Amino acid sequence: MFEPKVKIERSLYDSLKRAASAAGYSSVDEFIIHILEKTVAEIETAQSEEEVRKRLQGLGYVE
């Protein structure tokens, strides 16, 4: 199975490692995956809400 790899600066990794430990995550990878999943979900929701808003505007329900 293909596992993508992402390169980040050591200082950022060290910060993520400290944050993961403080937040109770079992690994830096688990912490990063959680952050990325949460961020993607927020962006997708925002895009969906914007689409709904535009449709409601088109129907005259929202100004």
C-alpha angles and dihedrals in degrees: 000000000000114000114194117222127208124200118219133170117272092239091056091047091051090051091049090049092054092046092048091051093047091049093050100249117153093226144006089246092056090049094048093047090051092050092048094047091049093048094048091049091051092050093047091049091049091051091048092049090050091051091050090048091052091049092049090049089051090053092048097246095114127037 
